[in-house]
Amino acid sequence: MNDDILYMVKIYSTYDTDWLGDKFNDLSELTRHHIVKKEHGGQDSIKNYALLTRKSHSFIHYLEVNYNKEYNYLNSKFIELNNSLTSPSINYYEDVCKVVKRVRKKIKNNRRKREGKNV
């Protein structure tokens, strides 16, 4: 486990839920998502990381390619959380989960349309 992850878990008290609201059982499931990519000048620093499970990390990069507006919004929420140096609040998770749920619904509907099913 990366020391940055352990340090961030302690700062943000994220012992069972990542920053996209995904539940996990073991800290080894967590990864560091670069909020600002290194190729765009992002640093290897906890101020530029979001704690995500592997599943959430894959999802956020899917959004980057396919739902850029939502990707940017979620990254802005990560930045706000980093700047607060506090645990994610109920309001934070409500905002983030609302976006995630809306995008997952869009993905499901688009998949159904491609398969020729009624939405």
N, C-alpha and C positions, 0 to 999 in steps of 0.2 A: 504494500500500500504506500502510496506517495505521501510524503510528509506534509505537502501543501493541502492535500485532501483532509488528513487528520486535523490539521490546524483549522481549516475552514469548518469542519464538522463541529469543532468545539466553539468557534466564534458564533456560528449561525444555529447551533443546536439542531442540526438536521441529522438525527439519529435513525429515522425510519421513513422519511419522505424526502425525495429530491426536490429541486427547485421548479419542476414542472408538475409536482403533485403525485409523482409515481412512488408507490410504496416499495420498500426493499427490506430485506431481512439481515443483510450482511454488508458492512461498510466496504467490503471488497467489490461490491457491485457498482460503486461510485466512480465516475470519471470526471475529469476537468474539461469543461467546454470553454474554449477561447471565445469570449464575447466579441472582441475585435480580433480578427484573424491575424496571425503573425505576418502574413504577406501584405496586410494592410496597416502594418505598424503596431499591431497588438503585442503586448509584452507577456513574458512568462511571469505572471504575478497574480497573487490572489485577488487583486483588484480587477483583474481581467478574466477571472474564472467564474463559471457557474457549476455547481455540483449537480450532476445528472447521472442517472443510471445509464447503463449501456443502451437500453431500449429508448430512453428519452433522448440520449445523445444522437442516436440514429434518426429519431423523429425530428429533432431540431434541424439537422442537416438536410433532411427531406424537405422541410419547410423552406429552408434557405433557397433551394432550387425551384420549388413549386408554389410556395405561398410566401413570397418575400415580404409582403406587408406585415403578416403575422409574425414572421421570423424576426423582423426588426422590432416589432412591438415587444415580443418576449425578451429579446436582448436588452431593450430599454428597461424592462422590469428587473432583469438581472443586475443591471448597472445600479438602479435605485436600491436594490437590496444590498449590493456590495457597499454602496455609500453609507447605508444606514448602520452597518456593522451590528445588526440585530437579527434575531430569528425571523423567518418569514411569518407574517401575521395571517390571520384568517382572511382579511381583506385581500392581501397579496395572493393567497392561494385561490380565492374566489375569482379574482381578475384573470389569473393565469389559466385556471382550469376552464373558465368560460371560453377563452380563446382556443384552448386545446380541444375542447368538446366541439366547438363550432367547426374547426378545421377537420376534425375526424368525421363529422357528419358530411361535410363537403366531399371528402375523399370517398366515403361510402356511397354517396349519391352519384358521384362521377363514375365510380366503378360499376354501379348498377346500370347507368346509362350506356357505358361501353358494352356491357353484357346484354343490352337490349331489354332490361327489366324496367317496369314502371317504377317511378320514384315516388 
